[in-house]
């Protein structure tokens, strides 16, 4: 029996580039939806609890839920962009493990991972901020706009992730 020692370098060097691209697309979509769901869970629970004390905040604080849903939409948009690149790459007749195909696979993998993780953290950030917005609005109505501005800045994290993902995926042409 021979001793075969495989390092991580060999594992990553022998991966199918199209499989890596598909996993990147799954990360972009899946982690974005998980981030949005987590944010909606955080915001929705606090919104319902605070609405018991001040029923007027229910409709006004739905904007926090919409910000959380936008995180999932960022992931869907990025997944559509990546699938389009993926389909155009598969139409070529090149060798499967060429340098161009490997670079393509890794660029979509890292783009999907970047977008997915940034949207996951963005969803949690928007959820926590939306939760505090609902509770603060229930206590004092004048705090709503102030905390909403902080929530908008938290929502920008997801947009930055999409921009970084677009830049990362353009190297895989």
MARBA-3410 file (N, C-alpha, C, O; in Angstrom, 1 decimal):
173
0.8,-1.2,0.0,0.0,0.0,0.0,0.9,1.2,0.0,1.8,1.4,0.8 ~ 0.6,2.1,-0.9,1.4,3.4,-1.0,0.8,4.4,-0.1,-0.4,4.5,0.1 ~ 1.7,5.3,0.4,1.2,6.4,1.2,1.0,7.6,0.3,1.9,8.1,-0.2 ~ -0.3,7.9,0.2,-0.7,9.1,-0.6,-1.0,10.2,0.3,-2.0,10.2,1.1 ~ -0.2,11.3,0.2,-0.5,12.5,1.0,-1.0,13.6,0.1,-0.2,14.0,-0.8
-2.1,14.0,0.4,-2.7,15.1,-0.4,-2.8,16.4,0.4,-3.2,16.3,1.6 ~ -2.3,17.4,-0.1,-2.4,18.7,0.6,-3.6,19.5,0.1,-4.2,19.1,-0.9 ~ -3.8,20.6,0.7,-5.0,21.4,0.3,-4.7,22.0,-1.1,-5.7,22.3,-1.8 ~ -3.5,22.3,-1.4,-3.1,22.8,-2.7,-3.6,21.8,-3.8,-4.1,22.3,-4.8 ~ -3.3,20.5,-3.6,-3.8,19.6,-4.6,-5.3,19.5,-4.7,-5.8,19.3,-5.8
-5.9,19.6,-3.5,-7.4,19.5,-3.5,-8.0,20.6,-4.3,-8.9,20.4,-5.2 ~ -7.5,21.9,-4.1,-8.0,23.0,-4.8,-7.6,23.1,-6.2,-8.3,23.6,-7.1 ~ -6.4,22.5,-6.6,-5.9,22.6,-7.9,-6.7,21.6,-8.9,-6.8,21.8,-10.1 ~ -7.3,20.6,-8.3,-8.0,19.6,-9.1,-9.5,19.7,-9.1,-10.2,18.7,-9.5 ~ -10.0,20.8,-8.6,-11.5,21.0,-8.6,-11.9,21.4,-10.0,-11.3,22.1,-10.7
-13.1,20.9,-10.4,-13.7,21.3,-11.6,-14.1,22.8,-11.6,-14.8,23.2,-10.7 ~ -13.6,23.6,-12.5,-13.9,25.0,-12.4,-15.4,25.4,-12.5,-15.9,26.3,-11.9 ~ -16.2,24.6,-13.3,-17.6,24.8,-13.4,-18.3,24.5,-12.1,-19.3,25.1,-11.7 ~ -17.8,23.5,-11.3,-18.4,23.2,-10.0,-18.1,24.3,-9.0,-19.0,24.7,-8.2 ~ -16.9,24.8,-9.1,-16.6,26.0,-8.2,-17.5,27.2,-8.5,-17.9,27.8,-7.6
-17.7,27.4,-9.8,-18.6,28.5,-10.2,-20.0,28.3,-9.7,-20.6,29.2,-9.2 ~ -20.5,27.1,-9.8,-21.8,26.8,-9.3,-21.9,26.9,-7.8,-23.0,27.4,-7.3 ~ -20.9,26.5,-7.1,-20.9,26.7,-5.6,-20.9,28.1,-5.3,-21.6,28.5,-4.3 ~ -20.2,28.9,-6.0,-20.1,30.4,-5.8,-21.5,31.0,-6.0,-21.9,31.9,-5.2 ~ -22.2,30.6,-7.0,-23.6,31.1,-7.3,-24.5,30.7,-6.1,-25.3,31.5,-5.7
-24.3,29.4,-5.7,-25.2,29.0,-4.5,-24.9,29.8,-3.3,-25.8,30.1,-2.5 ~ -23.6,30.1,-3.0,-23.3,30.9,-1.8,-23.9,32.3,-1.9,-24.4,32.8,-1.0 ~ -23.8,32.9,-3.1,-24.3,34.2,-3.3,-25.8,34.3,-3.0,-26.3,35.1,-2.3 ~ -26.5,33.3,-3.5,-28.0,33.3,-3.4,-28.4,32.8,-2.0,-29.2,33.4,-1.3 ~ -27.8,31.7,-1.6,-28.2,31.1,-0.3,-27.9,31.9,0.9,-28.8,32.1,1.8
-26.7,32.4,1.0,-26.3,33.2,2.2,-27.0,34.6,2.2,-27.3,35.1,3.3 ~ -27.4,35.1,1.0,-28.1,36.4,1.0,-29.5,36.1,1.5,-30.1,37.0,2.3 ~ -30.2,35.0,1.1,-31.5,34.7,1.6,-31.5,34.4,3.1,-32.4,34.8,3.8 ~ -30.5,33.7,3.6,-30.4,33.5,5.0,-30.2,34.8,5.8,-30.8,34.9,6.9 ~ -29.4,35.7,5.3,-29.2,37.0,5.9,-30.5,37.8,6.0,-30.8,38.4,7.0
-31.2,37.7,4.9,-32.5,38.5,4.8,-33.5,37.8,5.8,-34.2,38.6,6.5 ~ -33.6,36.5,5.9,-34.5,35.9,6.8,-34.1,36.1,8.2,-35.0,36.3,9.1 ~ -32.8,36.1,8.5,-32.4,36.4,9.9,-32.7,37.8,10.3,-33.2,38.1,11.4 ~ -32.5,38.8,9.4,-32.9,40.2,9.7,-34.4,40.3,9.9,-34.8,41.1,10.7 ~ -35.2,39.7,9.0,-36.6,39.8,9.2,-37.1,39.2,10.5,-38.0,39.7,11.2
-36.4,38.1,10.9,-36.7,37.5,12.2,-36.4,38.4,13.4,-37.3,38.6,14.3 ~ -35.3,39.1,13.3,-34.9,40.0,14.4,-35.8,41.2,14.4,-36.3,41.6,15.5 ~ -36.1,41.8,13.2,-36.9,43.0,13.2,-38.3,42.7,13.5,-39.0,43.4,14.2 ~ -38.9,41.6,12.9,-40.3,41.3,13.0,-40.7,41.0,14.5,-41.7,41.4,14.9 ~ -39.8,40.2,15.2,-40.1,39.9,16.6,-40.2,41.2,17.4,-41.1,41.3,18.2
-39.2,42.0,17.2,-39.2,43.3,18.0,-40.4,44.2,17.6,-41.0,44.9,18.4 ~ -40.7,44.2,16.3,-41.7,45.1,15.8,-43.1,44.7,16.4,-43.9,45.5,16.8 ~ -43.3,43.4,16.4,-44.6,42.9,17.0,-44.7,43.1,18.5,-45.7,43.5,19.0 ~ -43.6,42.9,19.2,-43.5,43.1,20.6,-43.7,44.6,21.0,-44.5,44.9,21.9 ~ -43.1,45.5,20.2,-43.2,46.9,20.5,-44.6,47.5,20.1,-45.0,48.4,20.6
-45.2,46.8,19.1,-46.5,47.3,18.6,-47.6,47.0,19.6,-48.7,47.6,19.6 ~ -47.3,46.1,20.6,-48.3,45.9,21.7,-48.4,47.2,22.5,-49.5,47.6,22.9 ~ -47.2,47.8,22.8,-47.2,49.0,23.6,-47.7,50.2,22.8,-48.4,51.1,23.3 ~ -47.2,50.3,21.5,-47.6,51.5,20.7,-48.1,51.0,19.3,-47.2,50.8,18.4 ~ -49.3,50.7,19.1,-49.8,50.2,17.8,-49.5,51.1,16.6,-49.6,50.6,15.5
-49.3,52.3,16.8,-49.0,53.2,15.7,-47.7,52.9,14.9,-47.6,53.3,13.8 ~ -46.8,52.1,15.5,-45.5,51.9,14.9,-45.6,50.7,13.8,-44.6,50.5,13.1 ~ -46.7,50.0,13.8,-46.7,48.8,12.9,-46.4,49.1,11.4,-45.5,48.6,10.9 ~ -47.2,50.0,10.9,-47.0,50.3,9.4,-45.8,51.1,9.1,-45.2,50.9,8.1 ~ -45.4,52.0,10.0,-44.2,52.9,9.8,-42.9,52.1,9.8,-42.0,52.3,9.1
-42.9,51.1,10.7,-41.6,50.3,10.8,-41.5,49.1,9.9,-40.6,48.4,9.9 ~ -42.5,49.0,9.0,-42.3,48.0,7.9,-41.2,48.3,7.0,-40.7,47.4,6.2 ~ -40.7,49.5,7.0,-39.6,49.8,6.1,-38.3,49.0,6.5,-37.5,48.7,5.7 ~ -38.2,48.6,7.8,-37.1,47.8,8.2,-37.2,46.4,7.6,-36.2,45.8,7.2 ~ -38.4,45.9,7.5,-38.6,44.6,6.8,-38.3,44.7,5.4,-37.7,43.8,4.8
-38.6,45.8,4.7,-38.3,46.0,3.3,-36.8,46.1,3.1,-36.3,45.5,2.1 ~ -36.1,46.7,4.0,-34.6,46.7,3.9,-34.0,45.3,4.0,-33.1,45.0,3.3 ~ -34.6,44.5,4.9,-34.1,43.1,5.0,-34.4,42.3,3.7,-33.6,41.5,3.3 ~ -35.6,42.6,3.1,-35.9,41.9,1.8,-35.0,42.3,0.7,-34.7,41.5,-0.2 ~ -34.5,43.6,0.8,-33.6,44.0,-0.3,-32.3,43.3,-0.3,-31.7,43.1,-1.3
-31.9,42.8,0.9,-30.7,42.0,1.0,-30.8,40.7,0.2,-29.9,40.3,-0.5 ~ -32.0,40.1,0.2,-32.2,38.9,-0.6,-32.2,39.2,-2.1,-31.7,38.4,-2.9 ~ -32.8,40.4,-2.4,-32.8,40.8,-3.8,-31.4,41.0,-4.3,-31.1,40.8,-5.5 ~ -30.5,41.6,-3.5,-29.1,41.8,-3.9,-28.5,40.4,-4.3,-27.8,40.3,-5.3 ~ -28.8,39.4,-3.5,-28.2,38.1,-3.8,-28.8,37.5,-5.1,-28.1,36.8,-5.8
-30.1,37.7,-5.3,-30.8,37.2,-6.5,-30.2,37.9,-7.8,-29.9,37.3,-8.8 ~ -30.0,39.2,-7.7,-29.4,40.0,-8.8,-28.0,39.5,-9.1,-27.7,39.3,-10.3 ~ -27.2,39.3,-8.1,-25.8,38.8,-8.3,-25.8,37.4,-8.8,-25.0,37.1,-9.7 ~ -26.7,36.6,-8.4,-26.8,35.2,-8.9,-27.2,35.2,-10.4,-26.7,34.4,-11.1 ~ -28.1,36.1,-10.8,-28.5,36.2,-12.2,-27.3,36.6,-13.0,-27.0,36.1,-14.1
-26.5,37.6,-12.5,-25.3,38.1,-13.3,-24.3,36.9,-13.4,-23.7,36.7,-14.4 ~ -24.1,36.2,-12.3,-23.1,35.1,-12.3,-23.6,33.9,-13.2,-22.8,33.3,-13.9 ~ -24.9,33.6,-13.2,-25.4,32.5,-14.1,-25.2,32.9,-15.5,-24.9,32.0,-16.4 ~ -25.4,34.2,-15.9,-25.2,34.6,-17.2,-23.8,34.4,-17.7,-23.5,33.9,-18.8 ~ -22.9,34.8,-16.8,-21.4,34.5,-17.1,-21.1,33.1,-17.2,-20.4,32.6,-18.0
-21.8,32.3,-16.3,-21.5,30.8,-16.3,-22.0,30.2,-17.6,-21.3,29.3,-18.1 ~ -23.2,30.6,-18.0,-23.7,30.0,-19.3,-22.9,30.4,-20.5,-22.7,29.6,-21.4 ~ -22.5,31.6,-20.5,-21.6,32.1,-21.7,-20.3,31.4,-21.7,-19.7,31.1,-22.7 ~ -19.8,31.0,-20.5,-18.5,30.3,-20.4,-18.6,28.9,-20.9,-17.7,28.3,-21.5 ~ -19.8,28.3,-20.6,-19.9,26.8,-20.9,-20.1,26.6,-22.4,-19.9,25.5,-22.9
-20.4,27.7,-23.2,-20.6,27.5,-24.6,-19.3,27.4,-25.3,-19.3,27.0,-26.5 ~ -18.2,27.8,-24.7,-16.9,27.7,-25.3,-16.4,26.3,-25.5,-16.9,25.4,-24.7 ~ -15.6,26.0,-26.4,-15.1,24.6,-26.7,-13.7,24.4,-26.2,-12.9,23.6,-26.7 ~ -13.3,25.1,-25.1,-12.0,25.0,-24.6,-11.8,23.8,-23.7,-12.8,23.2,-23.3 ~ -10.5,23.5,-23.4,-10.2,22.4,-22.5,-10.8,22.8,-21.1,-10.7,23.9,-20.7
-11.2,21.8,-20.4,-11.9,22.0,-19.2,-11.0,22.6,-18.1,-11.4,23.5,-17.4 ~ -9.8,22.1,-18.0,-8.9,22.6,-16.9,-7.8,23.7,-17.5,-6.7,23.7,-17.0 ~ -8.2,24.4,-18.5,-7.3,25.5,-19.0,-7.2,26.6,-17.9,-8.1,26.7,-17.0 ~ -6.2,27.4,-18.1,-6.0,28.5,-17.1,-7.2,29.4,-17.1,-7.6,29.9,-16.1 ~ -7.7,29.7,-18.3,-8.8,30.6,-18.4,-10.1,30.0,-17.6,-10.8,30.8,-16.9
-10.3,28.7,-17.8,-11.5,28.1,-17.1,-11.3,28.1,-15.6,-12.2,28.3,-14.8 ~ -10.1,27.8,-15.2,-9.8,27.7,-13.7,-10.0,29.1,-13.1,-10.5,29.3,-12.0 ~ -9.4,30.1,-13.8,-9.6,31.5,-13.3,-11.0,31.9,-13.3,-11.5,32.6,-12.3 ~ -11.8,31.5,-14.3,-13.2,31.8,-14.3,-13.9,31.1,-13.1,-14.7,31.8,-12.4 ~ -13.6,29.9,-12.8,-14.3,29.1,-11.7,-14.0,29.8,-10.4,-14.9,30.0,-9.6
-12.7,30.1,-10.2,-12.3,30.7,-8.9,-12.9,32.1,-8.8,-13.2,32.5,-7.7 ~ -12.9,32.9,-9.9,-13.5,34.2,-9.7,-15.0,34.2,-9.4,-15.4,35.0,-8.6 ~ -15.7,33.3,-10.0,-17.1,33.2,-9.6,-17.3,32.7,-8.2,-18.3,33.0,-7.5 ~ -16.4,31.7,-7.8,-16.5,31.2,-6.4,-16.3,32.3,-5.4,-17.0,32.4,-4.5 ~ -15.2,33.1,-5.6,-14.9,34.1,-4.6,-15.9,35.2,-4.7,-16.2,35.8,-3.6
-16.4,35.5,-5.8,-17.5,36.6,-5.9,-18.7,36.1,-5.2,-19.3,36.9,-4.5 ~ -19.1,34.9,-5.4,-20.3,34.4,-4.7,-20.1,34.4,-3.2,-21.0,34.7,-2.4 ~ -18.9,34.0,-2.7,-18.6,33.9,-1.3,-18.6,35.3,-0.7,-19.1,35.6,0.4 ~ -18.0,36.3,-1.4,-18.0,37.7,-1.0,-19.4,38.3,-0.9,-19.8,38.9,0.1 ~ -20.2,38.1,-1.9,-21.5,38.6,-1.9,-22.4,37.9,-0.8,-23.1,38.6,-0.1
-22.3,36.6,-0.8,-23.1,35.9,0.2,-22.8,36.3,1.7,-23.7,36.5,2.4 ~ -21.5,36.3,2.0,-21.1,36.7,3.4,-21.4,38.1,3.7,-21.9,38.4,4.8 ~ -21.2,39.0,2.8,-21.5,40.4,3.0,-23.0,40.6,3.2,-23.5,41.4,4.0 ~ -23.8,39.9,2.4,-25.3,40.0,2.6,-25.8,39.3,3.8,-26.8,39.7,4.4 ~ -25.1,38.3,4.2,-25.5,37.6,5.5,-25.3,38.6,6.7,-26.2,38.8,7.5
-24.1,39.3,6.7,-23.8,40.2,7.8,-24.7,41.5,7.6,-25.1,42.1,8.6 ~ -25.0,41.9,6.4,-25.8,43.0,6.2,-27.2,42.7,6.7,-27.9,43.6,7.3 ~ -27.8,41.6,6.5,-29.1,41.2,6.9,-29.2,41.2,8.5,-30.2,41.7,9.0 ~ -28.1,40.7,9.1,-28.1,40.7,10.6,-28.0,42.2,11.1,-28.7,42.5,12.0 ~ -27.2,43.0,10.4,-27.0,44.4,10.8,-28.3,45.1,10.7,-28.7,45.9,11.6
-29.0,45.0,9.5,-30.2,45.7,9.3,-31.3,45.1,10.3,-32.2,45.9,10.7 ~ -31.3,43.9,10.6,-32.3,43.3,11.5,-32.1,43.8,12.9,-33.1,44.2,13.6 ~ -30.9,43.9,13.4,-30.6,44.5,14.7,-31.0,45.9,14.8,-31.6,46.4,15.7 ~ -30.6,46.7,13.7,-30.9,48.1,13.7,-32.4,48.3,13.6,-33.0,49.2,14.2 ~ -33.1,47.5,12.8,-34.5,47.6,12.6,-35.2,47.3,13.9,-36.3,47.9,14.3
-34.7,46.3,14.7,-35.3,46.0,16.0,-35.2,47.1,16.9,-36.1,47.5,17.6 ~ -34.0,47.8,17.0,-33.8,48.9,17.9,-34.6,50.1,17.4,-35.1,50.9,18.2 ~ -34.8,50.2,16.1,-35.7,51.3,15.6,-37.1,51.1,16.0,-37.8,52.1,16.4 ~ -37.6,49.9,16.0,-39.0,49.7,16.4,-39.2,49.9,17.9,-40.2,50.6,18.3 ~ -38.2,49.5,18.7,-38.4,49.7,20.1,-38.2,51.2,20.5,-38.9,51.7,21.4
-37.3,51.8,19.9,-37.1,53.3,20.2,-38.3,54.1,19.7,-38.7,55.0,20.4 ~ -38.8,53.7,18.6,-40.0,54.4,18.1,-41.2,54.2,19.0,-42.1,55.1,19.1 ~ -41.3,53.1,19.6,-42.4,52.8,20.5,-42.2,53.7,21.8,-43.2,54.1,22.4 ~ -41.0,54.0,22.2,-40.8,54.8,23.3,-40.9,56.3,23.0,-41.6,57.1,23.7 ~ -40.2,56.8,21.9,-40.2,58.2,21.5,-40.3,58.2,20.0,-39.4,57.7,19.3
-41.3,58.9,19.5,-41.6,58.9,18.1,-40.5,59.7,17.3,-40.3,59.5,16.1 ~ -39.8,60.6,18.0,-38.8,61.5,17.3,-37.6,60.7,17.0,-36.8,61.2,16.2 ~ -37.4,59.5,17.5,-36.2,58.7,17.3,-36.2,57.9,16.0,-35.2,57.4,15.5 ~ -37.4,57.8,15.4,-37.6,56.9,14.2,-36.7,57.3,13.1,-35.9,56.5,12.6 ~ -36.7,58.6,12.7,-35.9,59.0,11.5,-34.4,58.9,11.8,-33.6,58.6,10.9
-34.0,59.2,13.0,-32.6,59.2,13.4,-32.0,57.7,13.3,-31.0,57.5,12.7 ~ -32.8,56.8,13.8,-32.3,55.4,13.7,-32.5,54.8,12.3,-31.7,53.9,11.9 ~ -33.5,55.3,11.6,-33.6,54.8,10.2,-32.4,55.2,9.3,-32.1,54.5,8.5 ~ -31.8,56.4,9.6,-30.6,56.7,8.9,-29.5,55.8,9.2,-28.7,55.4,8.2 ~ -29.3,55.4,10.4,-28.3,54.4,10.8,-28.6,53.1,10.0,-27.7,52.4,9.6
-29.9,52.7,9.9,-30.3,51.5,9.2,-29.9,51.5,7.7,-29.6,50.5,7.1 ~ -30.1,52.7,7.1,-29.7,52.9,5.7,-28.2,52.6,5.5,-27.8,52.0,4.6 ~ -27.4,53.1,6.5,-26.0,52.9,6.3,-25.6,51.4,6.5,-24.7,50.9,5.8 ~ -26.4,50.7,7.4,-26.2,49.3,7.5,-26.6,48.5,6.2,-26.0,47.5,5.9 ~ -27.6,49.0,5.6,-28.1,48.4,4.3,-27.0,48.6,3.2,-27.0,47.8,2.3
-26.2,49.6,3.3,-25.2,49.9,2.3,-24.2,48.8,2.3,-23.5,48.6,1.3 ~ -24.0,48.0,3.4,-23.0,46.9,3.4,-23.3,45.9,2.3,-22.4,45.4,1.6 ~ -24.6,45.6,2.1,-25.0,44.7,1.1,-24.7,45.2,-0.3,-24.2,44.4,-1.2 ~ -24.9,46.5,-0.6,-24.6,47.1,-1.9,-23.1,47.0,-2.1,-22.6,46.7,-3.2 ~ -22.3,47.3,-1.1,-20.8,47.2,-1.3,-20.4,45.8,-1.6,-19.5,45.6,-2.4
-21.0,44.8,-1.0,-20.7,43.4,-1.3,-21.1,43.1,-2.8,-20.3,42.4,-3.4 ~ -22.2,43.6,-3.3,-22.6,43.4,-4.7,-21.6,44.0,-5.6,-21.2,43.4,-6.6 ~ -21.1,45.2,-5.3,-20.1,45.9,-6.1,-18.8,45.1,-6.1,-18.2,45.0,-7.2 ~ -18.4,44.7,-5.0,-17.1,43.9,-4.9,-17.3,42.6,-5.7,-16.4,42.2,-6.4 ~ -18.5,42.0,-5.6,-18.7,40.7,-6.3,-18.7,40.9,-7.8,-18.2,40.1,-8.6
-19.3,42.0,-8.3,-19.3,42.3,-9.7,-17.8,42.5,-10.2,-17.5,42.0,-11.3 ~ -17.0,43.2,-9.4,-15.6,43.5,-9.8,-14.9,42.1,-9.8,-14.1,41.9,-10.7 ~ -15.1,41.3,-8.8,-14.4,40.0,-8.8,-14.9,39.1,-9.9,-14.0,38.4,-10.5 ~ -16.1,39.1,-10.3,-16.6,38.2,-11.4,-16.2,38.7,-12.7,-16.3,37.9,-13.7 ~ -15.8,39.9,-12.9,-15.4,40.4,-14.3,-14.1,39.8,-14.7,-13.7,39.8,-15.9
-13.2,39.4,-13.7,-11.9,38.8,-14.1,-12.1,37.5,-14.7,-11.1,36.9,-15.2 ~ -13.2,36.9,-14.5,-13.4,35.5,-15.0,-14.0,35.5,-16.4,-14.8,34.5,-16.7 ~ -13.7,36.4,-17.3,-14.3,36.4,-18.6,-13.7,35.3,-19.5,-14.0,35.2,-20.6
END
